[in-house]
Amino acid sequence: MMRRLRNSLVTLGLALGVSACLWRGYDKIINVHLDVLTHMAVKLVLVVESGRLGSEGMAEYSYPAERARQFLQQFDDKHDRPSHQEMAKLLDRYEAFVKAVDAARRAPEQATATPEWMHTERDALWEQAAKIRADVEAGR
């Protein structure tokens, strides 16, 4: 009985949590995702440069993109907004960035993810995020 009650309360809490996140609105949530993705790109470059990147850590970098894709699906009614469309492009670029870094980690002799390339991609993600923020601010 207590287990069932606890499970019901946990389910209710999760439902309320998700509702609260959606209640915050598209503009606030997209900015949170942009912050997380751009900061994770910075962190990934720093970890690679420190030589401490292992296979167990790669999920840490792919998970934010998965959550951001879920966000885009939840707000599919905004798909005609430039910010929504550009966010999808940013996610494609971010995921390609993470995959290239992971491929370089697995096969350094065939790496295309050079330090210069990683810095360029990281900076491009920041610029793309700034454009999306401007679109959101303008209501686009």
BELBELHU-V996211 format. One record per pair of residues at least 24 apart in sequence whose ideal C-beta (glycine too) atoms are under 10 Angstrom apart, sorted by the first residue. I is the first residue (numbers start at 1). J is the second residue. D is the distance in whole Angstrom. If there is no record, write none. Layout:
i: (I & I)
j: (J & J)
d: (D & D)
This chain:
i: (18 & 21 & 21 & 22 & 22 & 22 & 25 & 26 & 26 & 26 & 26 & 26 & 26 & 26 & 26 & 26 & 27 & 27 & 27 & 27 & 27 & 27 & 28 & 29 & 29 & 29 & 29 & 30 & 30 & 30 & 30 & 30 & 30 & 30 & 30 & 30 & 30 & 30 & 30 & 30 & 30 & 30 & 31 & 31 & 31 & 31 & 31 & 31 & 32 & 32 & 32 & 33 & 33 & 33 & 33 & 33 & 33 & 33 & 33 & 33 & 33 & 33 & 33 & 33 & 34 & 34 & 34 & 34 & 34 & 34 & 34 & 34 & 34 & 34 & 34 & 34 & 35 & 35 & 35 & 36 & 36 & 36 & 36 & 36 & 37 & 37 & 37 & 37 & 37 & 37 & 37 & 37 & 37 & 37 & 37 & 37 & 37 & 37 & 37 & 37 & 38 & 38 & 38 & 38 & 38 & 38 & 38 & 38 & 38 & 38 & 39 & 39 & 40 & 40 & 40 & 40 & 40 & 40 & 40 & 41 & 41 & 41 & 41 & 41 & 41 & 41 & 41 & 41 & 41 & 41 & 41 & 41 & 42 & 42 & 42 & 42 & 43 & 44 & 44 & 44 & 44 & 44 & 44 & 44 & 44 & 44 & 45 & 45 & 45 & 45 & 45 & 45 & 45 & 45 & 45 & 46 & 46 & 47 & 48 & 48 & 48 & 48 & 48 & 48 & 49 & 49 & 49 & 53 & 53 & 53 & 53 & 54 & 55 & 55 & 55 & 57 & 57 & 58 & 58 & 58 & 58 & 58 & 58 & 60 & 61 & 61 & 61 & 61 & 61 & 61 & 61 & 62 & 62 & 62 & 62 & 62 & 64 & 64 & 64 & 65 & 65 & 65 & 65 & 65 & 65 & 65 & 66 & 66 & 68 & 68 & 69 & 80 & 81 & 81 & 81 & 81 & 82 & 82 & 82 & 82 & 82 & 82 & 82 & 83 & 83 & 83 & 83 & 83 & 83 & 83 & 83 & 83 & 83 & 84 & 84 & 84 & 84 & 85 & 85 & 85 & 86 & 86 & 86 & 86 & 86 & 86 & 86 & 87 & 87 & 87 & 87 & 87 & 89 & 89 & 90 & 90 & 90 & 90 & 90 & 90 & 93 & 93 & 93 & 93 & 94 & 94 & 94 & 94 & 94 & 96 & 97 & 97 & 97 & 97)
j: (74 & 71 & 74 & 71 & 74 & 75 & 75 & 71 & 74 & 75 & 77 & 78 & 81 & 83 & 84 & 136 & 78 & 83 & 133 & 136 & 137 & 139 & 136 & 68 & 71 & 74 & 75 & 68 & 71 & 72 & 75 & 78 & 81 & 83 & 84 & 86 & 87 & 129 & 132 & 133 & 135 & 136 & 83 & 129 & 132 & 133 & 136 & 137 & 67 & 68 & 71 & 64 & 65 & 67 & 68 & 69 & 70 & 71 & 72 & 87 & 90 & 91 & 129 & 132 & 68 & 83 & 87 & 90 & 125 & 126 & 128 & 129 & 130 & 132 & 133 & 136 & 64 & 129 & 133 & 63 & 64 & 65 & 67 & 68 & 61 & 64 & 65 & 67 & 68 & 87 & 90 & 91 & 93 & 94 & 95 & 97 & 125 & 126 & 128 & 129 & 64 & 90 & 94 & 122 & 125 & 126 & 127 & 128 & 129 & 130 & 64 & 126 & 64 & 65 & 94 & 97 & 98 & 122 & 125 & 93 & 94 & 97 & 98 & 101 & 118 & 121 & 122 & 123 & 124 & 125 & 126 & 129 & 122 & 123 & 125 & 126 & 122 & 94 & 97 & 98 & 101 & 102 & 113 & 118 & 121 & 122 & 97 & 101 & 113 & 115 & 118 & 119 & 121 & 122 & 123 & 118 & 122 & 101 & 101 & 104 & 105 & 113 & 115 & 118 & 115 & 118 & 119 & 101 & 102 & 104 & 105 & 105 & 102 & 105 & 106 & 102 & 105 & 98 & 99 & 101 & 102 & 105 & 106 & 98 & 94 & 95 & 97 & 98 & 99 & 101 & 102 & 94 & 95 & 98 & 99 & 102 & 91 & 94 & 98 & 90 & 91 & 92 & 94 & 95 & 97 & 98 & 91 & 95 & 94 & 95 & 95 & 140 & 135 & 136 & 139 & 140 & 131 & 132 & 134 & 135 & 136 & 138 & 140 & 131 & 132 & 133 & 134 & 135 & 136 & 137 & 138 & 139 & 140 & 132 & 135 & 136 & 140 & 132 & 135 & 140 & 128 & 129 & 131 & 132 & 135 & 136 & 140 & 128 & 129 & 132 & 135 & 136 & 128 & 132 & 124 & 125 & 128 & 129 & 131 & 132 & 121 & 124 & 125 & 128 & 121 & 122 & 125 & 128 & 129 & 121 & 121 & 122 & 124 & 125)
d: (9 & 9 & 9 & 9 & 7 & 8 & 9 & 9 & 9 & 5 & 9 & 6 & 8 & 8 & 8 & 8 & 10 & 9 & 10 & 5 & 8 & 8 & 9 & 9 & 6 & 9 & 8 & 9 & 7 & 9 & 8 & 9 & 10 & 6 & 8 & 10 & 6 & 10 & 7 & 8 & 9 & 6 & 10 & 9 & 9 & 6 & 7 & 9 & 10 & 9 & 9 & 7 & 9 & 7 & 4 & 10 & 10 & 6 & 9 & 7 & 9 & 9 & 9 & 10 & 9 & 10 & 8 & 8 & 9 & 9 & 9 & 4 & 9 & 6 & 6 & 9 & 10 & 8 & 10 & 10 & 5 & 9 & 8 & 8 & 10 & 6 & 7 & 9 & 6 & 9 & 7 & 8 & 10 & 5 & 10 & 10 & 7 & 10 & 10 & 7 & 10 & 9 & 9 & 8 & 6 & 5 & 10 & 9 & 5 & 9 & 9 & 10 & 5 & 9 & 8 & 10 & 8 & 10 & 9 & 10 & 7 & 6 & 8 & 10 & 9 & 7 & 5 & 9 & 9 & 5 & 8 & 9 & 6 & 10 & 9 & 8 & 10 & 10 & 8 & 7 & 6 & 10 & 10 & 8 & 10 & 8 & 9 & 8 & 10 & 8 & 5 & 7 & 9 & 5 & 10 & 10 & 10 & 9 & 6 & 8 & 8 & 8 & 8 & 7 & 7 & 8 & 10 & 8 & 9 & 9 & 5 & 8 & 8 & 7 & 8 & 10 & 9 & 7 & 9 & 8 & 5 & 8 & 10 & 10 & 9 & 9 & 9 & 5 & 10 & 8 & 8 & 9 & 7 & 6 & 8 & 8 & 9 & 8 & 9 & 9 & 5 & 9 & 5 & 5 & 10 & 7 & 9 & 9 & 8 & 10 & 9 & 10 & 7 & 8 & 8 & 6 & 9 & 8 & 10 & 5 & 9 & 9 & 5 & 9 & 5 & 8 & 9 & 4 & 5 & 9 & 9 & 9 & 6 & 9 & 9 & 10 & 9 & 9 & 9 & 10 & 7 & 9 & 6 & 5 & 6 & 10 & 9 & 9 & 9 & 6 & 9 & 9 & 7 & 9 & 9 & 7 & 5 & 6 & 9 & 7 & 7 & 7 & 6 & 7 & 9 & 10 & 6 & 9 & 10 & 8 & 5 & 8 & 9 & 7)
